[in-house]
Amino acid sequence: MPTTKKQHNHESKFHELFVDELKDIYWAEKSLVKALPKMYKAASSEELQQCIASHLEETKEHVARLEHIFELLGKKAQAKKCEAMAGLLTEGQEVIDETDMDSAVRDAGIIISAQKVEHYEIAAYGSLKTLAKVMGHDVIANILESTLEEEKNADVMLTEVAESTVNEAAAAE
C-alpha cells in the first residue's frame, strides 16, 4: 500500500514537470510570434524573409497546438516566462541593432539567432514528446511530434539559406 502512494506522488511530480515545460514552451512560442516579424523586417535576403514568413505561420499553429494540448489535459493554457527563449530573443535583437541595415552580415546574424531558437525548440519538443509517451499520452505525443518535425525543417531551411547565398555575401562585405 505505501508503495502505491509513493508511486502516485512520483507520477504527479512527473506530470507537473511535463505541464511546467508545456507552459515554458507556450511562452516561448507566443514570444516568437511577436519576434519573427521584427526579424522579417530586419532581413534583406528575400530567401531569408520567405523562410521567416513561413515559420511565422507555423509558429502560430504551434501556439494553437499547445492550447489544444492544455485542453486535452483539462488545463487552462498558461504561459510561464521562458528565460532561455527570452535570452535568445534579446541576443537576436542585439544582432539586428549592432549590424548595418540591408547587409548580408545582418542576415547571417539573423540566421544564427534563428537557428539557436530552433535548436532550443527541437530540444524542448523532443523532451516533451518523450515525457508524453512515457505517461501514455499518445495523442499529445503525436501532436508534439508534428511540431518537432516542423522545427527541424525550419532549421534545415535556415541552413540552406545560409549556405546558398547569405554566408558567401556576408564574407564578401
C-alpha positions in Angstrom: 0.0 0.0 0.0 2.7 2.7 0.9 4.4 1.9 -2.5 1.2 2.9 -4.4 1.0 6.3 -2.7 4.7 7.0 -3.3 4.4 5.9 -6.9 1.3 8.1 -7.4 3.2 11.0 -5.9 6.1 10.4 -8.2 3.8 10.3 -11.2 2.1 13.5 -10.3 5.5 15.2 -9.9 6.4 13.9 -13.3 3.1 15.2 -14.7 3.8 18.6 -13.0 7.2 18.7 -14.7 5.5 18.0 -18.1 2.9 20.7 -17.6 5.6 23.1 -16.4 7.6 22.5 -19.5 4.5 23.0 -21.7 3.9 26.4 -20.0 7.5 27.3 -20.8 7.4 26.4 -24.5 4.0 28.1 -24.7 5.5 31.3 -23.6 8.4 30.8 -26.0 6.2 30.2 -29.0 3.9 33.2 -28.1 7.0 35.4 -27.8 8.3 34.1 -31.2 5.0 35.2 -32.8 6.0 38.7 -31.8 9.7 38.5 -32.6 9.6 36.8 -36.0 8.0 39.9 -37.8 10.9 42.0 -36.4 13.4 39.5 -37.9 11.5 39.5 -41.1 11.7 43.4 -41.3 15.4 43.4 -40.5 16.3 40.7 -43.1 17.3 41.9 -46.5 17.6 38.5 -48.3 14.3 37.6 -50.0 15.0 33.9 -49.3 15.5 34.6 -45.6 12.3 36.6 -45.5 10.4 33.8 -47.1 11.8 31.4 -44.6 10.9 33.6 -41.6 7.4 34.3 -43.0 6.7 30.6 -43.5 7.9 29.8 -40.0 5.8 32.6 -38.5 2.7 30.8 -39.9 3.9 27.5 -38.4 4.7 29.2 -35.1 1.1 30.5 -34.9 0.0 26.9 -35.5 2.4 25.7 -32.7 0.7 28.1 -30.3 -2.7 26.6 -31.3 -1.5 23.1 -30.9 -0.1 23.8 -27.4 -3.5 25.3 -26.5 -5.1 22.1 -27.7 -2.7 20.0 -25.6 -3.6 22.0 -22.5 -7.3 21.4 -23.4 -6.6 17.6 -23.7 -5.0 17.7 -20.3 -8.0 19.5 -18.8 -5.8 22.6 -18.0 -6.1 26.2 -18.9 -3.4 27.3 -21.4 -0.9 29.2 -19.3 2.4 30.7 -20.2 5.4 30.8 -17.8 8.3 33.0 -18.8 10.9 31.0 -20.6 14.2 32.6 -19.6 16.1 30.7 -22.3 13.9 32.0 -25.1 13.9 35.5 -23.6 17.7 35.4 -23.7 17.8 34.1 -27.2 15.4 36.7 -28.5 17.3 39.5 -26.7 20.5 38.2 -28.3 18.8 38.2 -31.7 17.6 41.8 -31.2 21.2 42.8 -30.3 22.4 41.3 -33.6 19.9 43.4 -35.5 20.8 46.5 -33.5 24.6 46.1 -34.0 24.6 45.4 -37.7 24.0 47.6 -40.8 20.6 47.6 -42.5 20.4 45.7 -45.8 23.5 43.8 -45.2 24.3 40.1 -45.6 26.2 40.3 -42.3 22.9 41.2 -40.6 21.2 38.3 -42.5 23.9 35.9 -41.4 23.4 37.1 -37.8 19.7 36.7 -38.0 20.1 33.1 -39.3 22.5 32.3 -36.4 20.0 33.7 -33.9 17.1 31.9 -35.6 18.9 28.6 -35.6 19.7 28.9 -31.9 16.0 29.4 -31.3 15.2 26.3 -33.5 17.7 24.2 -31.6 16.2 25.2 -28.3 12.7 24.3 -29.6 13.9 21.0 -31.0 15.3 20.1 -27.6 12.1 21.2 -25.8 9.7 19.4 -28.2 11.8 16.3 -28.3 11.8 16.1 -24.5 8.1 16.9 -24.2 7.3 14.2 -26.8 9.3 11.7 -24.8 7.6 12.6 -21.5 4.1 12.4 -23.1 4.9 8.9 -24.4 6.1 7.7 -21.0 2.9 8.9 -19.5 0.8 7.2 -22.2 -0.4 10.5 -23.7 -0.1 9.1 -27.3 -2.3 11.7 -28.9 -0.3 14.5 -27.3 2.9 12.8 -28.2 1.8 12.8 -31.9 0.9 16.5 -31.8 4.3 17.3 -30.3 6.0 15.1 -33.0 4.4 17.2 -35.7 5.7 20.4 -34.2 9.1 18.8 -33.6 9.3 17.9 -37.3 8.4 21.4 -38.4 11.1 22.9 -36.1 13.7 20.5 -37.6 12.6 21.5 -41.1 12.8 25.2 -40.2 16.4 24.6 -39.1 17.2 22.8 -42.3 15.7 25.7 -44.4 17.8 28.2 -42.4 20.9 26.2 -43.1 20.1 26.1 -46.8 19.6 29.9 -47.0 22.9 30.5 -45.2 24.8 28.1 -47.4 23.2 29.1 -50.7 23.7 32.8 -50.6 23.9 34.7 -47.3 27.2 33.4 -45.8 29.2 34.0 -49.1 27.7 37.5 -49.4 28.5 38.3 -45.7 32.1 37.1 -46.1 32.5 39.4 -49.1 31.3 42.5 -47.2 
